[in-house]
Amino acid sequence: MINVPSASYSMTVRLEITNRPGMLGKVTSAIGKAGGDIGAIDLVEVGKGTITRDLTFNASDERHAQQVIEHIRGVEKVRVVNASDRTFLMHLGGKIEVRGKIPVKTRDDLSMAYTPGVARVCMAIHHDPEKAYALTIKQNCVAVVTDGSAVLGLGDIGPNGAQPVMEGKALLFKELAGVDAFPICLATKEVDEIVSIVKAIAPVFGGINLEDISAPRCFEIEERLQRDLDIPVFHDDQHGTAVVVLGALINALKVVGKRLRDARIVFSGAGASATATAKLLMKVGAKHIVACDRAGALYRGRVENMNPMKEWFAKHTNPQRARGTVADALVGADVFIGLSGPGVVSVKDIKMMNRAPIVFAMANPIPEIQPEEAGPCVRVMATGRSDYPNQINNVNGFPGFFRGMLDVRARRVNDAMKIAAAEALAGIVSKSELSEEYITPSVFDRRVPEAVATAVADAAIRTGVARRRPRAGAGRVR
């Protein structure tokens, strides 16, 4: 299985090198022979007979990084002073902070921002709770809530282990859509307790983003919170994934000249994200879906290795009751959507698909099949990774989605908003730009959050879940 170097395993090594011609070349050759991808080379100090340099390289995993360092140590007259993992350096002290919006430098500032002046603002909200949107952070604030039970690629690592992911999500909310988000990592897995806690803290927030909560508990938690709260509750692992997959699939089907209602779609994985994605695809016309787990195709009447999500797939998809492995299901299929784990399908399986196959291998960090393996056999290839073309990533969904909901003070999330977001995402790629390697915009395309926000806000207004229409200029990404 191929695993290429990436910035997620980026190291900076400080080297003391004997000052002789050709020594730096020996170091770079050693890194190259070890399979490292060399980045920046910086001069730190020139001493008597030595030169100190900082050299950055990317590796494919932690073990590979250490192998590269050992190769460097093997170069004569080179000393590794220290080695730093750049990802860990980025996380020192956490990735987010709280900053005040107003200065507090005088007695007057203090008396208005805090006591005694703040009392009048408190009473205004007490008499009219809707004023909290105008007079507090509620209008622009989201809770990112997890119990750490299903962290992508890591599993059940608990609330402490999950916090760096939630901080990262909060950072992206702010950076991409101007939304203030707070990581809320709960030390409980009890559904009743989670629901109770989120309901208790909800007055602070204009929306709730549920994240990395294992199935099937995530369904009940979302359903109960959506029922009991008057602010939108959005489980990103389900609905964010569904939005970005639909957006990419709309364009992929255009590239290959096929229609969604005719396409035969095979899912690998039948968890929360696959269930939500299948439901959304069916809402917009998909009719031929088969989902597979480790035991093979899900069909009505199957009894082994079942759960509520698989029961849904068995009841609502695969009308022909096809059986067999994922390889069997792929024979004649038009689309493969992988939301499972690494190495699930082979080149041989992909070759059995219909003409111009579309493969979305989205398991992270290692996809169901590597693009290098599948590439020659497919027409459109996409993954969840940033180091390949066509990255399908929830980052293209949730910041703009919440921006749009907050701008109209939405009460809930609905399918019309999800479909509108997916269509807006697809629409950013113009007809002249659309190609096999460009079906979905980059996560750094600054048009994405605003386009998604506008579409979501319009859909919320159209479906009657908005409290207000945004002012002229609202919906902007701040």
Legacy VTK file of the C-alpha trace (Angstrom):
# vtk DataFile Version 3.0
C-alpha trace
ASCII
DATASET POLYDATA
POINTS 478 float
0.000 0.000 0.000
1.407 3.373 -1.059
1.582 6.165 1.511
3.228 9.361 0.336
4.948 12.008 2.502
2.716 14.835 3.692
2.868 17.938 5.888
0.992 16.121 8.668
4.306 14.356 9.366
6.579 17.343 8.902
9.852 17.512 10.830
12.430 20.235 11.302
15.911 19.006 12.203
18.703 21.270 13.395
22.006 20.025 12.004
25.575 20.945 12.812
27.475 20.260 9.592
31.233 20.349 9.038
31.890 23.345 6.805
33.198 21.625 3.700
31.985 21.744 0.082
29.383 19.103 -0.743
28.296 18.373 2.837
24.783 19.791 2.420
24.399 17.701 -0.719
25.260 14.561 1.253
22.522 15.417 3.773
19.867 16.045 1.125
20.878 12.839 -0.665
20.454 10.878 2.564
16.966 12.314 3.035
16.072 11.548 -0.564
17.311 7.958 -0.297
15.185 7.504 2.824
12.087 8.703 0.938
11.746 12.066 2.686
10.353 15.098 0.873
12.704 18.044 1.491
11.249 21.481 2.211
12.932 24.602 3.569
16.659 24.789 4.344
17.596 27.700 6.616
20.986 28.943 7.774
21.105 29.350 11.573
24.757 30.000 12.398
28.233 29.851 10.896
30.805 28.762 13.451
34.441 27.786 13.439
34.564 24.890 11.025
30.836 24.150 11.194
27.553 25.457 9.797
24.275 25.040 11.681
21.174 24.663 9.521
17.476 23.991 10.083
16.176 21.559 7.485
12.500 20.663 7.065
11.210 17.473 5.459
7.909 15.607 5.137
7.519 11.913 5.926
4.674 9.448 5.392
4.227 8.524 9.069
6.005 8.750 12.441
8.095 5.639 11.840
9.205 6.933 8.447
10.178 10.279 9.999
12.464 8.508 12.461
13.972 6.449 9.647
14.823 9.637 7.741
16.473 11.104 10.850
18.537 7.945 11.284
19.704 8.259 7.681
20.821 11.815 8.423
22.697 10.618 11.522
24.482 8.167 9.276
26.134 10.977 7.303
29.703 11.438 8.481
30.571 14.804 10.069
26.903 15.742 10.562
25.368 16.013 14.041
21.603 16.115 14.652
21.269 18.761 17.362
17.521 18.268 17.759
14.427 17.214 15.824
11.041 18.900 16.150
7.660 17.638 14.990
6.060 20.709 13.378
2.519 19.442 13.980
3.140 19.238 17.732
4.769 22.675 17.694
1.628 24.091 16.093
-0.465 22.744 18.973
1.628 24.130 21.832
-0.694 26.078 24.126
-3.733 25.157 22.030
-4.870 26.599 18.695
-7.524 29.089 19.775
-8.029 31.853 22.332
-10.676 34.333 23.475
-10.151 38.021 22.806
-12.244 40.994 23.862
-13.898 43.136 21.173
-13.858 46.363 23.163
-11.161 48.086 25.237
-11.569 48.398 28.998
-9.202 51.218 29.880
-11.256 53.722 31.862
-13.805 53.825 34.664
-16.514 54.538 32.088
-15.513 51.515 30.003
-15.747 49.292 33.069
-19.078 50.667 34.234
-20.669 50.050 30.810
-19.085 46.698 29.956
-19.556 45.307 33.451
-21.189 46.547 36.611
-23.331 48.578 37.049
-24.264 49.285 33.413
-24.500 45.663 32.314
-27.506 45.163 34.620
-29.775 47.135 32.287
-28.738 44.945 29.360
-29.374 41.814 31.439
-32.893 42.955 32.272
-33.640 43.838 28.657
-32.807 40.241 27.671
-34.748 38.899 30.668
-37.876 40.672 29.430
-37.265 39.738 25.769
-34.996 36.676 25.319
-34.746 37.278 21.561
-32.618 40.349 22.359
-29.817 37.930 23.282
-29.131 37.660 19.538
-28.429 41.386 19.310
-26.792 41.981 22.681
-24.604 38.895 23.259
-22.305 36.583 21.329
-25.261 34.273 20.627
-25.734 35.805 17.178
-22.358 34.490 16.022
-21.556 31.610 18.334
-21.513 27.823 17.869
-20.805 25.002 20.324
-18.681 22.176 18.917
-19.805 19.264 21.098
-18.245 15.807 21.373
-17.750 12.940 23.786
-14.656 11.770 21.902
-16.178 8.368 21.163
-15.694 8.309 17.377
-12.836 10.622 16.428
-12.048 10.277 12.736
-9.392 7.634 12.171
-8.746 7.275 15.916
-11.951 5.868 17.397
-12.887 6.216 21.064
-10.115 8.377 22.541
-12.250 10.267 25.044
-12.897 13.974 25.596
-9.315 14.964 26.411
-7.910 13.231 23.353
-10.613 14.752 21.164
-9.995 18.350 22.201
-7.286 19.144 19.598
-9.743 18.146 16.862
-12.484 20.338 18.320
-10.057 23.254 18.687
-9.093 22.764 15.054
-12.730 22.881 14.061
-13.256 26.067 16.055
-10.211 27.589 14.368
-11.650 26.800 10.913
-15.054 28.229 11.841
-13.392 31.545 12.640
-10.816 31.591 9.871
-13.161 30.613 7.047
-16.526 32.050 8.070
-15.995 34.493 10.931
-17.976 32.276 13.326
-16.967 32.132 17.008
-16.928 28.474 18.060
-16.077 26.818 21.374
-14.905 23.212 21.892
-17.175 21.441 24.384
-15.680 18.022 25.203
-17.938 16.038 27.528
-16.752 13.399 30.013
-19.825 11.228 29.515
-21.231 8.887 26.884
-24.710 8.702 28.362
-27.286 9.931 25.843
-29.565 11.462 28.489
-26.634 13.266 30.096
-25.296 14.637 26.817
-28.734 15.872 25.798
-29.254 17.454 29.221
-25.869 19.217 29.196
-26.267 20.606 25.683
-29.778 21.847 26.454
-28.436 23.527 29.602
-25.672 25.426 27.761
-27.723 26.193 24.644
-28.743 29.760 25.676
-25.196 30.945 24.908
-25.185 29.635 21.345
-26.879 30.264 18.011
-26.188 26.701 16.833
-24.877 23.316 17.949
-22.328 21.329 15.925
-22.229 17.716 17.115
-18.955 16.033 16.264
-17.304 12.617 16.558
-20.058 10.944 18.589
-20.408 7.232 17.869
-23.437 5.692 16.234
-26.178 4.881 16.885
-26.168 7.274 19.865
-25.463 10.234 17.584
-28.851 9.807 15.877
-30.837 9.912 19.097
-28.809 12.809 20.511
-29.316 14.902 17.384
-32.999 14.021 17.091
-33.783 14.877 20.706
-31.813 18.128 20.671
-33.358 19.204 17.380
-36.794 18.533 18.878
-36.176 20.304 22.185
-34.077 23.328 21.143
-35.009 26.371 19.090
-31.563 26.625 17.494
-30.162 24.405 14.716
-28.389 21.167 15.663
-26.096 19.798 12.959
-24.168 16.530 13.237
-21.301 17.241 10.878
-20.126 13.639 10.549
-23.534 12.852 9.059
-24.831 15.903 7.292
-21.636 17.783 6.568
-20.283 14.686 4.849
-23.524 14.259 2.909
-23.374 17.851 1.660
-19.796 17.740 0.391
-20.228 14.303 -1.206
-23.376 15.403 -3.036
-21.661 18.590 -4.202
-18.735 16.615 -5.616
-20.942 13.930 -7.142
-23.072 16.481 -9.003
-19.958 17.622 -10.836
-18.395 14.172 -11.237
-21.534 12.956 -13.004
-21.341 15.933 -15.347
-17.764 14.987 -16.237
-18.735 11.424 -17.178
-22.068 12.363 -18.762
-24.287 10.313 -16.461
-27.446 11.131 -14.487
-27.873 10.556 -10.775
-31.160 8.720 -11.183
-29.513 6.217 -13.549
-26.208 5.770 -11.703
-25.527 2.564 -9.808
-23.916 3.608 -6.523
-22.044 1.339 -4.132
-21.216 2.388 -0.573
-18.434 0.810 1.439
-19.403 1.459 5.033
-22.841 1.734 6.572
-22.216 4.069 9.489
-23.654 7.467 10.342
-21.984 9.350 7.478
-22.915 6.724 4.881
-26.527 6.638 6.073
-26.903 10.422 5.943
-25.189 10.611 2.547
-27.394 7.895 1.052
-30.522 9.607 2.381
-29.514 12.933 0.846
-28.625 11.337 -2.509
-32.028 9.655 -2.547
-33.710 12.985 -1.798
-32.303 14.363 -5.050
-33.095 11.357 -7.187
-30.632 8.489 -6.623
-32.453 5.173 -7.109
-29.804 2.456 -7.389
-27.819 2.170 -4.141
-26.176 -0.842 -2.536
-24.280 -0.529 0.750
-21.711 -3.028 1.966
-20.060 -3.736 5.298
-17.407 -6.309 6.206
-19.990 -9.085 5.801
-20.982 -7.903 2.321
-24.055 -6.320 0.767
-26.922 -5.171 2.964
-30.297 -6.492 1.823
-33.791 -6.919 3.202
-33.853 -10.054 5.311
-30.170 -10.128 6.261
-29.802 -10.976 9.949
-26.071 -11.287 10.642
-24.062 -8.312 11.906
-26.947 -5.825 11.777
-27.705 -2.562 13.614
-30.280 0.245 13.121
-28.234 1.976 10.391
-27.755 -1.232 8.476
-31.434 -2.038 8.927
-32.234 1.280 7.249
-29.989 0.458 4.299
-31.494 -3.022 4.034
-35.023 -1.616 4.026
-34.565 1.398 1.726
-31.841 0.390 -0.741
-30.801 -2.641 -2.821
-34.301 -3.452 -4.130
-32.905 -6.448 -6.069
-31.563 -7.873 -2.790
-28.113 -8.356 -4.302
-25.759 -10.354 -2.102
-22.033 -10.920 -1.986
-18.946 -8.865 -1.239
-18.198 -5.240 -2.075
-16.250 -6.617 -5.063
-19.434 -8.344 -6.271
-21.458 -5.170 -5.786
-18.982 -3.144 -7.848
-19.537 -5.215 -10.991
-21.213 -2.767 -13.400
-21.402 0.041 -10.820
-20.978 3.683 -11.849
-19.994 5.207 -8.495
-18.066 3.946 -5.484
-18.374 5.953 -2.260
-15.968 4.780 0.429
-16.772 5.784 3.992
-15.119 2.841 5.697
-11.420 1.988 6.033
-8.144 1.474 4.197
-7.622 -1.117 1.480
-11.243 -2.222 1.213
-11.229 -2.474 -2.590
-8.592 -3.489 -5.136
-7.668 -2.465 -8.655
-9.286 -5.679 -9.852
-12.570 -4.616 -8.225
-12.440 -1.146 -9.776
-11.820 -2.633 -13.229
-15.174 -4.445 -12.950
-17.097 -1.163 -12.684
-19.066 0.382 -15.569
-17.411 2.667 -18.133
-15.967 5.927 -16.811
-16.145 4.923 -13.134
-16.287 7.489 -10.338
-14.388 6.540 -7.167
-14.699 8.550 -3.945
-12.308 6.763 -1.540
-12.760 8.921 1.540
-11.368 6.913 4.457
-8.762 8.974 6.324
-5.835 8.993 6.567
-5.543 5.961 4.265
-8.303 5.629 1.647
-10.133 2.475 0.559
-7.843 2.408 -2.467
-4.882 4.663 -3.156
-5.196 7.078 -6.107
-1.875 5.817 -7.471
-3.399 2.345 -7.740
-6.883 3.252 -8.934
-5.956 6.234 -11.137
-5.373 4.425 -14.444
-8.685 2.558 -14.099
-11.044 5.405 -13.151
-12.377 8.516 -14.827
-12.867 10.597 -11.660
-10.930 9.911 -8.461
-11.467 11.739 -5.168
-10.308 11.261 -1.572
-10.586 13.018 1.754
-6.891 13.947 1.704
-5.358 17.318 0.930
-2.368 15.903 -0.945
-4.390 14.623 -3.919
-6.702 16.391 -6.386
-10.432 16.448 -5.588
-10.288 16.560 -1.809
-13.812 16.014 -0.498
-13.697 17.572 2.941
-16.316 18.809 5.401
-14.311 22.030 5.689
-16.094 23.051 2.479
-19.418 22.629 4.252
-19.736 23.429 7.933
-18.245 26.969 8.141
-20.501 28.398 5.441
-23.450 26.268 6.559
-23.404 27.721 10.063
-22.645 31.206 8.746
-25.862 31.051 6.725
-27.911 29.688 9.624
-26.597 32.300 12.033
-27.238 35.136 9.591
-30.954 34.303 9.456
-31.123 33.006 13.054
-32.410 29.647 11.867
-34.381 27.455 14.241
-33.363 24.127 12.709
-31.589 22.310 9.884
-33.561 20.726 7.039
-32.903 18.834 3.804
-33.601 21.867 1.630
-30.701 23.675 3.290
-28.372 20.707 2.783
-29.273 20.353 -0.888
-28.884 24.091 -1.436
-25.434 23.979 0.170
-24.338 21.055 -2.031
-25.583 22.753 -5.192
-23.808 25.982 -4.236
-20.603 24.048 -3.640
-20.861 22.352 -7.019
-21.697 25.656 -8.715
-18.398 27.257 -7.724
-16.632 25.055 -10.278
-17.499 26.699 -13.589
-18.268 24.783 -16.755
-14.947 25.841 -18.254
-13.014 24.717 -15.142
-14.767 21.378 -14.628
-12.527 18.379 -15.292
-11.611 14.935 -13.964
-9.207 16.528 -11.481
-11.369 19.484 -10.508
-14.880 18.523 -9.429
-14.948 20.330 -6.101
-13.350 23.619 -5.028
-10.289 23.793 -2.832
-10.812 24.186 0.903
-8.796 27.409 0.503
-11.185 28.862 -2.088
-12.577 31.866 -0.241
-15.711 31.846 -2.385
-16.897 28.627 -0.763
-18.100 29.786 2.695
-19.954 32.772 1.266
-21.630 30.777 -1.504
-22.718 28.065 0.922
-23.863 30.631 3.501
-26.014 32.485 0.987
-27.600 29.262 -0.292
-28.332 27.994 3.231
-29.781 31.330 4.348
-32.046 31.510 1.288
-33.241 27.940 1.834
-33.939 28.617 5.517
-36.039 31.640 4.601
-37.835 29.740 1.832
-38.721 26.834 4.140
-39.841 29.001 7.051
-37.163 28.120 9.618
-35.513 31.555 9.666
-36.258 34.125 12.340
-35.264 37.016 10.122
-34.025 38.030 6.717
-30.410 39.200 6.762
-29.653 42.853 6.288
-27.980 43.975 3.095
-24.387 42.834 3.329
-25.109 40.117 5.878
-24.057 36.630 4.934
-20.617 37.998 4.312
-17.677 36.027 5.605
-16.048 38.235 8.183
LINES 1 479
478 0 1 2 3 4 5 6 7 8 9 10 11 12 13 14 15 16 17 18 19 20 21 22 23 24 25 26 27 28 29 30 31 32 33 34 35 36 37 38 39 40 41 42 43 44 45 46 47 48 49 50 51 52 53 54 55 56 57 58 59 60 61 62 63 64 65 66 67 68 69 70 71 72 73 74 75 76 77 78 79 80 81 82 83 84 85 86 87 88 89 90 91 92 93 94 95 96 97 98 99 100 101 102 103 104 105 106 107 108 109 110 111 112 113 114 115 116 117 118 119 120 121 122 123 124 125 126 127 128 129 130 131 132 133 134 135 136 137 138 139 140 141 142 143 144 145 146 147 148 149 150 151 152 153 154 155 156 157 158 159 160 161 162 163 164 165 166 167 168 169 170 171 172 173 174 175 176 177 178 179 180 181 182 183 184 185 186 187 188 189 190 191 192 193 194 195 196 197 198 199 200 201 202 203 204 205 206 207 208 209 210 211 212 213 214 215 216 217 218 219 220 221 222 223 224 225 226 227 228 229 230 231 232 233 234 235 236 237 238 239 240 241 242 243 244 245 246 247 248 249 250 251 252 253 254 255 256 257 258 259 260 261 262 263 264 265 266 267 268 269 270 271 272 273 274 275 276 277 278 279 280 281 282 283 284 285 286 287 288 289 290 291 292 293 294 295 296 297 298 299 300 301 302 303 304 305 306 307 308 309 310 311 312 313 314 315 316 317 318 319 320 321 322 323 324 325 326 327 328 329 330 331 332 333 334 335 336 337 338 339 340 341 342 343 344 345 346 347 348 349 350 351 352 353 354 355 356 357 358 359 360 361 362 363 364 365 366 367 368 369 370 371 372 373 374 375 376 377 378 379 380 381 382 383 384 385 386 387 388 389 390 391 392 393 394 395 396 397 398 399 400 401 402 403 404 405 406 407 408 409 410 411 412 413 414 415 416 417 418 419 420 421 422 423 424 425 426 427 428 429 430 431 432 433 434 435 436 437 438 439 440 441 442 443 444 445 446 447 448 449 450 451 452 453 454 455 456 457 458 459 460 461 462 463 464 465 466 467 468 469 470 471 472 473 474 475 476 477
